[in-house]
Amino acid sequence: MAKIVTSGIQPSGKMHLGNYLGMLQQAVQLQDNPNYRRFYFIVDLHSLTGRYSPKEKAKEIYELAADLLAGGIDPKKSTLFIQSHVREHTELAWIFNTITSMGQLERMVEYKEKVSQGIAANVGLFDYPVLMAADILIYKGELVPVGDDQRQHLEVTRDIARTFNGRFGKTFPEPKAILTHAPRVMSLNNARQKMSKSLPQGCLFLTDAPKVMREKIMRAETDSYTEIGYDPVRRGAISNLVMIYAELSGLTTSQVVKMFKGVGYAEFKKELAELIIRTFKPFQERRAKLVKNRSQVMKVLEKGAKSAAPIAHVTMEEVRRKVGLI
Ligand code: AQP
């Protein structure tokens, strides 16, 4: 039987290089594996936990769909849809809320970091890992292509699956993360923080104009050594740039270091910027066409929800029965 692969992405701003290298690139690669069935979704409900304008939100949801399609998600190979269009995600999240302890959610590093950045926390933000567990388990997902920042949340999913199975009988698998070689792309201007759209200065967006991409890379943090190297612990900033180069060129980090031996930082950065611009030019062209063709994109999302909903419905019926709802 095909293994179920699930992954979600928030429509809360533009897609960036971290999303691409941590999640999208591998979600696309997994499409060629006939042993997997894939569910990829835009987690619009998760994105309501931050501040937003409703008009802007609708645009972000639709443009993220364009990003995913332009980035290689193929609706013939993957079921692509909007989370809120399959209502069972939230119903299952409620059941999971009742078997999850407050203490476990209070330990979430992402939550604590957001609060320490001054983000006013609401109950939805606190409860994020529980809805994420429902997003995955409603399809009985076994594999989850995600970035490293989601590893702790995925542990909660595994715990919830285990607790549910223990109390109500074997129902859910315990899903595993699939990480890339670039599971945590760091901010370009602060290698101690992950690249994140809430820190836009150090974030390279896939839709940035070539000039902006060049400027961001040329300004990126390095160190006081004279040659590039790969040592993420002691030389985080330059190692981050080497890793980006390696991922986009298909080389290993040691091949990149060898290739640029004796070359100064400025020259390396110039080459890296051109590689990024070349890589994302076709993406930008495809995206521009999709953004203009709203009805085509919406049709894909509607068809995706129609194909995901019956599966979610069956799981929810099983859960309702097992927990004693009539
Ligand atoms: N820096 C990153 N490196 C590797 N993977 C990353 N991901 C996010 N940032 C990095 C992965 O991208 C997928 C979708 O992410 P998301 O929707 O949870 O997160 P995001 O909202 O795009 O993350 P941000 O930019 O960090 O948003 P804010 O600032 O709002 O918190 C996930 O698989 C994630 O692991």
Residues whose N, C-alpha, C, O or C-beta is under 5 A from the ligand:
A	BS01	AQP	G8 I9 Q10 G18 N19 G22 M23 P145 V146 G147 D148 D149 Q150 A182 P183 R184 V185 K194 M195 S196 K197 S198
